[in-house]
């Protein structure tokens, strides 16, 4: 299993993520922001509060999270503007 070792929020709800295997990806989180628990992420200040959890995934204080394998294997990389 891969782990996130670095996460940095960017503008426009983009995350720059580096994994333990050295891969770096820019991920657009906007498609995952909707109703319910993810709605708070629509606030850019709140979005900036992303952190790495003990399992190597990422999370926000409200408990919304992404597992590292999903980020590494399934979420497409975008080219930041």
C-alpha positions, 0 to 999 in steps of 0.5 A, spaced: 500 500 500 502 506 498 502 512 503 501 520 502 507 523 505 506 530 503 500 534 501 499 541 499 493 545 498 493 549 491 488 554 488 482 552 485 481 546 490 487 542 487 492 538 492 499 537 490 500 530 493 507 526 493 506 518 495 512 514 498 514 511 492 516 518 489 510 519 485 507 526 485 500 528 483 496 534 482 488 532 484 482 536 483 478 535 489 472 539 486 468 533 483 468 530 490 465 536 493 457 536 494 452 536 499 453 533 506 460 532 509 464 534 503 460 541 503 465 544 507 471 543 503 467 548 498 470 554 503 477 555 500 480 556 507 477 550 510 480 546 504 487 549 506 486 545 513 487 538 509 492 533 513 495 526 512 492 521 517 496 515 520 494 510 515 497 515 509 491 518 507 488 525 507 483 528 511 480 534 513 477 536 521 470 534 519 472 527 518 472 527 510 477 523 507 481 519 502 485 513 502 491 513 499 490 507 494 484 511 491 488 517 490 494 513 487 490 509 483 484 511 481 484 519 481 486 522 475 492 527 475 490 534 472 495 539 469 495 545 474 494 552 471 
